[in-house]
């Protein structure tokens, strides 16, 4: 008998057949009351991260923005009603824990900086098993590596704006000759 959730969100297939589908959805969406976290706040962080990965309609070539109220992970085209997953081709693809936990990990990595967010810290704080905590940490790392090019461009533009009189050397220039 397989499970569909990692960590403390286990739902066995035999349990699925014993109760109605609506009762199961209600149990899965409720968060652990012992956690001192606000899932809505951290879901907002996750939504902000997902906005960094805009989806386009393959037919109309416009950005998909309309959300489907009954399916929180789906967005659709406002013209042709083509539907797509918000999570596809993002670090959150195939994630089996609630999305707000990813938002918690992103915020915690910012708060802990310059220290590193470890899988053990995630495991203890969110009550996940070790494997799920490691995967969550890996997803945050994938997000950071995806955004590295954007961050480098933003930093370079900010430096050029701040130091207008000083010209930065082109990328890849050997700076040892300039220092002498």
Order of alpha helices (4+ residues) and beta strands (2+ residues): alpha-alpha-alpha-beta-beta-beta-alpha-alpha-alpha-alpha
